[in-house]
Amino acid sequence: MLPPANDVFLTEVIRNGLASVAEEMTLTVQRSARSPALREAGDLSSAITDGDGNLIAQGRDLPIHLGVMASAVKALIGRVGKASLLPGDVWIVNLPQASGNHLPDVKVMRPVFCGGEVAAFAISLAHWADIGGGSPGSYNIAATDLWQEGLQIPPIRIMRQDTIVADVLSLIIANVRGAEERQGDLFAQIAAVRTGERRIIEIIDRFGAANFGAAMRDMLDLSERQIRSVIEAIPDGTYSGEDYLDGTAETGPVRIAVDITINGGEAVFDFSRSDNALAAPVNTTPSVVAAGVDYFLKAIAGERLYPTGAALRPVRIVTRAGSVLDPASSEPVVAGNHETSNRVVDAIMNAMSPAIAEQLCAGGCGSAGLTIFSGRGPRGNWWTFYETHGGGSGATAERPGNSATRIHLGNMMNTPAEFIEAEYPIEVVRSAVRGESGGAGRNRGGDGLIREYRVLADEVRFTATFERRLTAPRGLAGGEAGLPFRISLVRDGACTELPSLWHGSLKRDDVILVESAGGGGYGAA
């Protein structure tokens, strides 16, 4: 005899079962993808939603991905309708207004049917090393519109009745560099969502469709109650804060501002004072802003929260159309995914520090520190290697910051030096902690890292996209700021510091020197 539908123990069993399904989906991609960024660095995420697109479960993956994946399902339902979804479907999308964030993050979705109805969706997000556009790696730092950043894919079937839609696949592969690798990554994602479907059906068969549906509703309601309790613990009032992107040579620093109103168990996060959108790839989407708010509330919670879409029910998020956080659909957004998103979190932290400083950390590296090397192999085929670089995390009232780590919305691993040197014409000369780069304080900020890459080919194209070069990670409660981020080109003995957005050609024996930012200190030293 199965327990009744409102049995809290059954809900917990199903919740953990679905979380395990998401973890297995992530492992499926990592073990079968072609791209090193997926296999080695883990730039991917997996999630499960209910039949209406509400997030129910997720892997221990990247917070920025997990905050936007459910929006892709809701956009799919809104655009094509549930009646158009069929067993054996797999849908693909990367269009920002339909999938939440930048073009390289490709989402693959599989509807899971039970009794002829859509009971859930399995979703795999993977960052493709290239999605076309004007620059290898699809980080076109000169882009002034979205079309220059790569191929835009609206929600479309890539698999029908468990058969690849060959015409759609051919169209996609013809518009990206590294076609074999991209196709392998896509097939890995399809394998993941099919695995997810199989495991979800096993759970439904074991516990019954009614219990499965009731458990998902219970998870959503519990998540809402948990977030309300987090908000209630914050003193009522209005709090304002801001932080800055480095911007471009033409714009200078770009303000990200927030006004937060706390009223009992509800909150309003108003970003209307943020600067206008730029004709540069640092804009981002309201879905990414929501991911930053969601992350912040979970980060200050004293307990582990259910990661569901109901976490933002008590929250209203306001963005201003035409701003850097709510640009027109034609604006470029590729770097906003991991740079501007972290400034959203930092602006919120700055706003809340007068009220709950002891629950917060000082400023951290907060940049992906992205480097992209690319070139042509002996047969003329493109190769692309991209890497993100962690840095120091900010100190807290209780402990020093961590060194050489990812913070806030990032959660990638380093690509091992041995793998880089085996696959690409690049030598990793040095990997080290950047000593004394964390800010001083009662508790010191974590140190950044150093990584040096030497070019071993006659010509390699290189792109750098990073932040915290001009605005260093701040200290908190009297702590000092950490050292800023630097990426430099060393050529013929001369060292040239690069701007936050840079693209150019490298020659043999050029060295790229990455020195990531340290975290801010907490409390007066």
C-alpha positions in Angstrom: 0.0 0.0 0.0 1.5 3.3 -1.0 1.4 6.2 1.4 -1.2 9.0 1.0 -0.5 11.7 -1.5 0.4 14.3 1.1 2.9 12.1 3.0 5.9 14.3 3.7 8.2 11.3 3.7 7.1 10.2 0.3 7.6 13.8 -1.0 11.2 13.7 0.3 11.9 10.3 -1.3 10.6 11.6 -4.6 12.5 14.8 -4.3 15.8 13.0 -3.7 15.0 10.6 -6.5 14.5 13.5 -9.0 17.7 15.2 -7.8 19.6 11.9 -8.5 18.0 11.8 -11.9 19.4 15.3 -12.6 22.8 14.2 -11.4 22.8 11.2 -13.7 21.9 13.4 -16.6 24.9 15.6 -15.9 27.2 12.6 -15.7 25.8 11.3 -19.0 26.8 14.5 -20.8 30.3 14.6 -19.1 31.0 11.0 -20.1 29.8 11.2 -23.7 30.4 14.8 -24.9 33.2 15.7 -27.3 34.1 19.2 -26.0 36.7 19.5 -23.3 34.7 22.2 -21.6 31.9 19.7 -21.0 34.0 16.6 -20.3 36.7 18.2 -18.2 35.5 21.6 -16.9 31.8 20.8 -16.6 30.3 23.9 -18.2 26.8 22.3 -18.3 23.7 21.8 -16.1 20.7 19.5 -15.8 17.2 20.1 -14.5 13.7 18.7 -14.2 10.5 20.7 -14.3 6.9 19.7 -13.8 4.5 19.6 -16.8 4.0 23.4 -16.6 7.7 24.3 -16.7 8.2 24.9 -12.9 11.6 23.9 -11.8 11.4 20.8 -9.5 14.9 19.4 -9.3 18.4 20.2 -10.5 22.0 18.9 -10.5 24.8 20.4 -8.4 25.8 22.4 -11.4 26.1 26.1 -12.3 23.7 28.5 -10.5 23.5 30.8 -13.5 22.3 27.9 -15.7 19.9 26.6 -13.2 18.3 29.9 -12.7 17.3 30.2 -16.4 16.6 26.6 -17.6 12.9 26.5 -16.5 12.3 29.7 -18.6 13.2 27.7 -21.7 10.4 25.2 -21.0 7.8 27.9 -20.3 8.8 29.6 -23.5 8.4 26.3 -25.4 5.0 25.8 -23.9 4.0 29.4 -24.6 5.2 29.3 -28.2 4.0 25.9 -29.5 1.5 24.8 -26.9 1.3 21.5 -25.0 -0.9 20.0 -27.7 2.0 20.2 -30.1 4.3 18.1 -27.9 4.6 14.4 -28.7 6.2 11.4 -27.1 9.7 10.9 -28.6 10.2 14.7 -29.0 13.4 16.5 -28.2 13.4 20.3 -28.6 16.4 22.6 -28.9 16.6 26.3 -28.2 19.2 29.0 -27.5 17.3 32.2 -28.5 17.8 34.6 -25.4 14.2 35.7 -25.2 13.0 32.1 -25.3 15.7 30.4 -23.3 16.9 33.0 -20.8 20.5 33.7 -21.5 23.3 33.9 -24.1 23.5 32.0 -27.4 26.3 29.5 -26.5 24.2 28.0 -23.8 22.1 25.5 -25.8 19.2 23.9 -24.1 17.7 20.5 -25.1 14.3 19.6 -23.7 12.4 16.3 -23.5 8.7 16.1 -22.5 7.9 13.2 -20.3 4.5 11.7 -20.8 2.3 9.8 -18.4 -1.2 8.7 -19.3 -1.1 10.8 -22.5 -0.3 14.0 -20.6 2.9 15.9 -20.1 4.0 15.1 -16.6 7.5 16.6 -16.6 10.4 17.9 -18.7 14.0 16.8 -18.7 16.4 19.6 -19.6 20.1 19.6 -20.5 22.0 22.8 -20.9 25.5 22.8 -22.4 27.8 25.6 -23.3 28.9 25.0 -26.9 32.5 26.0 -27.6 31.2 27.7 -30.8 27.8 28.8 -32.0 28.9 30.7 -35.0 29.1 34.5 -35.3 31.9 36.8 -36.1 34.5 35.4 -33.8 35.7 31.8 -33.0 34.3 30.8 -29.7 31.3 33.1 -30.4 32.5 35.8 -28.1 32.6 38.7 -30.5 33.8 41.6 -28.3 33.0 44.0 -31.2 29.4 42.9 -31.5 26.8 45.6 -31.7 23.8 43.3 -32.2 22.8 39.8 -31.4 23.2 38.5 -35.0 27.0 39.1 -34.8 27.2 36.7 -31.8 26.1 33.6 -33.5 23.3 31.3 -34.7 19.9 31.9 -33.1 17.7 28.8 -32.6 14.1 29.3 -31.7 12.3 26.3 -30.0 12.4 23.6 -32.7 12.3 19.8 -32.8 15.7 18.2 -33.2 14.2 14.8 -32.6 10.8 13.5 -33.6 9.5 10.1 -32.6 13.0 9.3 -31.4 14.5 10.1 -34.8 16.9 13.0 -35.5 15.4 15.6 -37.7 18.2 15.6 -40.2 17.3 18.9 -41.9 17.4 20.8 -38.6 20.7 19.2 -37.6 22.3 20.0 -40.9 21.2 23.6 -40.6 22.7 24.0 -37.2 26.0 22.2 -37.9 26.5 24.2 -41.1 26.6 27.4 -39.0 29.0 26.5 -36.3 32.8 25.9 -36.2 34.1 22.6 -35.1 31.1 20.7 -36.5 32.1 17.2 -35.4 32.6 18.3 -31.8 29.3 20.3 -31.8 27.4 17.4 -33.1 28.9 15.1 -30.5 28.0 17.5 -27.7 24.4 17.7 -29.0 24.1 14.0 -29.1 25.4 13.8 -25.5 22.7 16.2 -24.4 20.0 14.2 -26.2 21.3 11.1 -24.5 21.0 12.9 -21.2 17.4 14.0 -21.5 16.4 10.5 -22.7 18.0 9.1 -19.6 16.1 11.6 -17.6 12.9 10.6 -19.2 13.5 6.9 -18.5 14.3 7.5 -14.8 11.4 9.9 -14.2 9.0 7.2 -15.6 10.6 4.7 -13.3 9.7 6.9 -10.3 6.2 7.4 -11.6 5.7 3.7 -12.1 7.0 3.0 -8.6 5.0 5.5 -6.6 2.0 6.2 -8.9 1.1 9.3 -11.0 -1.1 10.8 -8.3 1.6 10.6 -5.7 4.2 11.9 -8.1 2.0 15.0 -9.0 1.2 15.6 -5.3 4.8 15.4 -4.4 5.8 18.0 -7.0 3.1 20.4 -5.7 4.3 19.9 -2.2 7.9 20.6 -3.2 6.8 23.9 -4.8 4.8 25.0 -1.7 7.6 24.1 0.7 10.1 26.0 -1.3 7.8 29.1 -1.2 7.5 28.8 2.6 11.2 28.5 3.0 12.0 31.6 1.0 9.3 33.6 2.9 11.0 32.7 6.1 14.3 33.9 4.7 12.8 37.2 3.7 11.0 37.6 7.1 14.3 37.4 8.9 15.5 40.6 7.1 14.5 43.8 8.9 11.7 45.6 7.0 12.8 48.6 5.0 14.2 49.8 1.7 17.9 49.2 0.9 19.8 50.5 -2.1 23.1 49.4 -3.6 25.1 49.4 -6.8 28.2 48.0 -8.4 29.9 48.6 -11.8 31.0 46.8 -14.9 34.3 47.9 -16.4 32.4 48.9 -19.6 34.2 49.9 -22.7 36.7 52.7 -23.7 33.7 54.6 -25.1 31.3 54.1 -22.2 33.4 53.9 -19.1 32.1 52.1 -16.0 28.4 50.8 -16.3 26.2 51.0 -13.2 24.1 48.1 -11.9 21.8 49.5 -9.3 19.1 48.0 -7.1 16.5 49.2 -4.6 15.2 46.4 -2.3 12.0 46.7 -0.3 11.4 44.2 2.4 7.9 43.9 3.8 7.3 40.9 6.0 7.7 37.8 3.9 7.7 39.6 0.6 10.3 41.5 -1.3 10.7 43.8 -4.3 14.0 44.0 -6.1 13.9 47.1 -8.4 16.8 47.5 -10.9 15.3 50.4 -12.8 18.2 52.8 -11.9 20.7 50.6 -13.8 22.4 52.2 -16.9 21.0 51.9 -20.4 21.9 49.0 -22.7 25.1 49.2 -24.6 26.0 48.4 -28.2 28.5 45.9 -26.6 28.2 42.3 -25.4 27.7 43.1 -21.7 23.9 43.3 -21.6 21.9 40.5 -20.0 18.3 39.3 -19.7 15.7 39.6 -17.0 15.9 35.8 -16.6 19.6 36.2 -15.6 18.6 39.0 -13.2 16.0 36.7 -11.6 18.7 34.0 -11.3 20.9 36.4 -9.3 18.1 37.3 -7.0 17.2 33.6 -6.5 20.9 32.8 -5.7 21.2 35.6 -3.2 18.1 34.5 -1.2 19.4 30.9 -1.1 22.9 32.0 -0.2 21.8 33.9 3.0 19.4 31.1 4.2 20.4 29.3 7.3 19.3 25.9 5.9 19.4 24.2 2.5 16.4 25.1 0.5 14.4 23.2 -2.0 15.6 24.4 -5.4 12.3 24.9 -7.1 10.7 27.5 -9.3 8.4 28.6 -6.4 11.3 30.2 -4.6 10.5 33.5 -6.3 6.8 33.5 -5.6 7.1 36.0 -2.8 9.4 38.2 -4.8 8.8 40.9 -7.4 11.7 41.7 -9.7 11.6 45.0 -11.7 13.8 45.7 -14.6 13.6 48.8 -16.9 13.1 48.1 -20.6 16.1 49.4 -22.6 18.5 49.0 -19.7 21.6 46.9 -19.5 19.5 44.3 -17.6 16.5 44.4 -20.0 17.8 45.2 -23.4 16.0 45.0 -26.7 16.0 41.5 -28.3 18.5 42.7 -30.9 21.2 43.7 -28.4 24.3 41.5 -27.8 24.4 39.7 -24.5 27.2 37.0 -24.6 29.4 38.4 -21.7 26.4 39.5 -19.6 25.7 35.8 -18.8 28.6 35.5 -16.4 29.9 39.1 -15.9 26.8 41.3 -15.5 25.0 38.5 -13.6 27.7 38.7 -10.9 27.4 42.5 -10.7 23.7 41.9 -10.0 24.6 39.8 -7.0 27.3 42.2 -5.9 24.8 45.2 -6.1 22.3 43.2 -4.0 25.1 42.3 -1.5 26.1 46.0 -1.3 22.5 47.1 -0.7 21.9 44.5 2.1 25.2 45.0 4.0 23.9 47.6 6.4 21.2 45.2 7.5 22.7 41.8 7.5 26.5 42.2 7.1 27.2 39.2 9.3 25.4 36.9 6.8 27.3 38.3 3.8 30.7 38.0 2.4 33.0 40.7 1.1 33.3 41.2 -2.6 35.0 38.4 -4.6 36.6 37.9 -8.0 33.1 37.7 -9.5 34.3 37.2 -13.1 34.6 34.2 -15.3 38.0 35.5 -16.5 37.2 34.0 -19.9 40.0 33.3 -22.3 39.4 31.7 -25.8 42.2 30.4 -28.0 41.4 29.2 -31.5 43.0 28.3 -34.7 43.0 25.9 -37.7 44.3 22.4 -37.6 46.3 20.6 -40.3 43.2 19.8 -42.3 41.8 23.3 -42.0 39.3 22.5 -39.3 38.7 24.9 -36.5 39.8 24.1 -32.9 38.6 26.2 -30.0 39.8 26.1 -26.4 38.1 28.2 -23.8 38.8 28.4 -20.1 37.3 30.3 -17.2 39.5 31.3 -14.2 38.5 31.5 -10.6 39.8 33.9 -8.1 39.6 34.9 -4.4 36.3 34.8 -2.6 35.4 37.5 -0.1 35.9 36.9 3.6 33.0 36.7 6.1 32.6 37.5 9.7 33.5 33.9 10.5 36.3 32.9 8.2 38.8 34.1 5.6 38.0 33.9 1.9 38.9 30.9 -0.2 41.7 31.1 -2.8 41.5 30.3 -6.5 37.8 29.4 -6.6 34.6 30.2 -8.4 32.1 32.3 -6.5 28.4 33.2 -6.7 26.9 32.1 -10.1 29.8 30.1 -11.4 30.7 26.5 -10.6 33.1 25.3 -13.3 36.3 23.2 -12.8 39.7 24.0 -14.3 40.7 22.1 -17.5 43.8 20.0 -16.5 47.0 21.4 -17.9 47.9 17.9 -19.2 44.7 17.8 -21.3 45.3 21.3 -22.7 48.8 20.4 -23.8 47.7 17.1 -25.3 44.9 18.6 -27.4 46.0 22.1 -28.4 49.1 23.9 -29.5 49.4 25.6 -26.1 51.8 25.1 -23.2 50.6 25.8 -19.6 53.7 27.4 -18.2 52.5 28.1 -14.7 49.5 27.6 -12.5 49.8 29.1 -9.0 48.1 31.1 -6.3 48.4 34.8 -6.7 49.9 35.5 -3.2 48.8 38.6 -1.2 46.1 39.5 -3.7 43.3 39.1 -1.1 42.3 42.2 0.8 43.5 42.7 4.4 41.0 42.5 7.3 40.2 40.8 10.5 39.5 37.9 8.1 41.6 38.2 4.9 40.1 37.8 1.5 41.0 34.8 -0.6 43.9 35.0 -3.1 43.4 34.9 -6.9 45.3 32.6 -9.2 48.0 32.9 -11.8 48.0 31.0 -15.1 50.4 31.4 -18.0 49.8 30.0 -21.5 52.5 29.9 -24.2 51.4 29.7 -27.8 53.1 26.9 -29.8 51.6 27.6 -33.2 52.4 30.3 -35.8 49.0 32.0 -35.5 46.3 31.7 -32.9 43.3 34.0 -32.4 42.6 35.0 -28.8 39.7 36.6 -27.0 39.6 37.9 -23.4 36.4 38.7 -21.6 36.7 39.5 -17.9 35.7 42.1 -15.2 37.0 43.5 -12.0 39.9 45.2 -13.8 38.8 48.7 -12.9 36.5 48.1 -9.9 38.3 45.9 -7.4 36.4 43.5 -5.1 35.3 45.5 -2.1 36.0 44.8 1.5 33.2 44.6 4.1 32.8 46.0 7.6 36.1 47.9 7.3 38.1 45.2 5.4 40.2 46.2 2.4 39.6 45.5 -1.3 41.3 42.7 -3.1 43.7 43.3 -6.0 41.9 43.7 -9.4 41.9 41.3 -12.3 44.6 41.5 -14.9 45.2 39.7 -18.2 48.4 40.6 -20.1 50.1 39.7 -23.3 53.8 39.1 -23.1 55.5 39.4 -26.5 59.3 39.7 -27.1 59.9 40.5 -23.4 57.3 43.3 -23.3 54.2 43.0 -21.1 51.0 44.7 -22.2 48.0 44.7 -20.0 44.8 44.0 -22.0 41.4 45.7 -21.6 38.4 43.8 -20.3 37.2 43.0 -23.8 40.0 42.2 -26.2 40.4 40.2 -29.4 43.5 39.8 -31.5 46.1 37.4 -33.1 48.9 35.7 -31.2 52.1 34.4 -32.7 54.5 31.6 -31.7 56.0 32.0 -28.2 53.5 34.8 -27.1 52.4 34.3 -23.5 49.0 35.1 -22.1 49.3 35.9 -18.3 46.1 35.6 -16.3 46.2 37.1 -12.8 42.7 36.9 -11.3 41.3 39.2 -8.6 41.6 38.6 -4.9 38.6 38.7 -2.5 37.9 41.6 -0.2 38.7 41.4 3.5 36.1 41.4 6.4 36.5 43.7 9.4 39.3 46.1 10.1 42.8 44.5 10.1 
